[in-house]
Amino acid sequence: MSDIKAYTNKKGDKLYKFRIYVGFVDGKSKYVNRAGFKTKTEAKKAYQEVKFAAY
């Protein structure tokens, strides 16, 4: 899952985020961004939910 990345917020906490391509809508590429996951496992679960909902 190279789409899931770790980042540090202003408080210094390590969090995870992802960006996934969901298709072509109204002549534009559509992406979904989600952030603020405390663990990589939480991010993976949300990533899979978005992925299966989009396809």
Backbone bond lengths (Angstrom), bond angles and torsions (degrees), N, CA, C in turn:
res aa  C-N    CA-C-N  psi(-1)  N-CA   C-N-CA  omega(-1)  CA-C   N-CA-C  phi
1 M - - - 1.441 - - 1.526 109.59 -
2 S 1.268 116.09 78.35 1.451 119.20 -179.73 1.525 111.62 -74.22
3 D 1.343 117.85 -10.00 1.452 121.02 179.25 1.526 112.16 -78.50
4 I 1.329 117.60 -15.87 1.457 121.35 178.73 1.521 108.59 -92.73
5 K 1.335 115.24 125.80 1.461 119.75 -176.67 1.526 110.35 -129.29
6 A 1.309 115.17 149.05 1.465 121.47 176.11 1.522 108.70 -90.78
7 Y 1.322 115.49 147.13 1.462 121.12 175.02 1.522 108.64 -149.22
8 T 1.307 115.94 165.21 1.456 121.98 179.61 1.526 108.70 -114.66
9 N 1.334 116.86 129.20 1.462 119.66 178.79 1.527 110.40 -83.93
10 K 1.313 116.73 -177.93 1.464 120.83 -176.25 1.524 112.98 -63.63
11 K 1.329 117.48 -28.52 1.465 121.21 179.16 1.527 112.49 -78.61
12 G 1.332 116.94 -10.33 1.452 121.06 -179.79 1.522 113.84 94.80
13 D 1.336 117.31 8.07 1.458 121.20 178.79 1.517 110.10 -80.66
14 K 1.336 116.33 141.84 1.455 121.16 176.14 1.524 108.45 -87.39
15 L 1.344 116.09 121.25 1.456 122.66 -179.54 1.525 109.43 -127.77
16 Y 1.335 115.31 172.67 1.460 120.92 -178.38 1.515 110.31 -125.93
17 K 1.340 115.25 149.99 1.457 121.67 179.31 1.524 108.89 -143.07
18 F 1.344 115.94 163.97 1.454 119.78 174.93 1.520 110.25 -148.77
19 R 1.313 114.50 162.41 1.460 123.78 176.19 1.519 106.62 -138.56
20 I 1.339 116.46 129.39 1.458 120.26 -177.27 1.528 109.62 -132.83
21 Y 1.309 115.27 138.05 1.462 122.69 176.22 1.520 108.34 -80.21
22 V 1.334 117.70 126.57 1.462 120.66 -177.56 1.524 113.60 -114.50
23 G 1.303 118.35 -2.01 1.455 119.28 175.49 1.514 113.31 138.61
24 F 1.319 113.31 -169.83 1.450 122.52 -177.10 1.525 107.37 -111.28
25 V 1.344 118.00 115.66 1.453 122.49 -176.17 1.522 109.66 -126.35
26 D 1.324 117.02 127.64 1.467 122.63 177.10 1.525 112.72 52.84
27 G 1.313 116.78 39.12 1.452 120.68 177.79 1.508 115.25 79.52
28 K 1.343 116.99 8.45 1.459 121.09 -179.00 1.523 110.30 -130.97
29 S 1.312 116.21 152.39 1.458 120.78 174.49 1.517 108.90 -72.97
30 K 1.331 116.53 135.89 1.468 121.71 -177.95 1.518 109.16 -109.49
31 Y 1.327 116.61 126.29 1.455 123.77 177.06 1.527 109.45 -121.57
32 V 1.337 116.18 150.21 1.455 121.71 174.27 1.517 107.34 -117.00
33 N 1.332 116.37 128.34 1.461 123.05 178.83 1.522 108.90 -113.20
34 R 1.315 116.57 135.40 1.459 121.62 174.63 1.520 107.69 -138.79
35 A 1.325 116.31 143.43 1.461 120.87 -178.35 1.519 109.98 -148.75
36 G 1.330 115.44 165.12 1.450 121.47 174.74 1.510 114.66 99.49
37 F 1.322 117.82 17.42 1.458 121.30 179.33 1.522 110.08 -81.80
38 K 1.339 116.59 132.67 1.459 120.89 -177.10 1.516 112.72 -75.82
39 T 1.345 117.31 -27.93 1.460 120.76 179.45 1.523 109.57 -128.91
40 K 1.308 114.96 158.15 1.455 120.07 178.45 1.528 110.33 -68.08
41 T 1.330 116.68 -31.23 1.462 121.17 178.67 1.529 110.75 -63.83
42 E 1.328 117.42 -42.36 1.465 121.32 176.81 1.529 110.19 -61.42
43 A 1.312 116.74 -42.43 1.462 121.48 179.87 1.524 110.72 -64.20
44 K 1.334 117.51 -41.47 1.468 121.17 178.72 1.519 111.23 -62.62
45 K 1.324 116.63 -41.73 1.462 121.22 -179.90 1.526 110.54 -62.52
46 A 1.320 117.10 -47.53 1.466 121.38 179.17 1.527 110.97 -64.67
47 Y 1.321 116.78 -38.22 1.466 122.02 177.95 1.526 110.08 -59.37
48 Q 1.336 116.58 -46.30 1.451 120.90 179.88 1.527 111.62 -64.67
49 E 1.332 117.45 -39.03 1.459 120.91 178.95 1.522 111.36 -62.93
50 V 1.333 116.96 -43.72 1.456 120.97 179.09 1.520 110.25 -66.91
51 K 1.323 115.88 -41.18 1.458 121.27 -178.05 1.534 111.08 -61.81
52 F 1.327 117.12 -46.45 1.457 120.29 -178.10 1.521 112.07 -74.85
53 A 1.316 118.71 -28.56 1.459 121.29 177.56 1.532 110.71 -71.26
54 A 1.320 116.12 -32.46 1.466 121.00 -177.62 1.524 111.22 -77.70
55 Y 1.317 117.86 -30.35 1.462 121.06 -176.66 1.457 108.88 -109.66
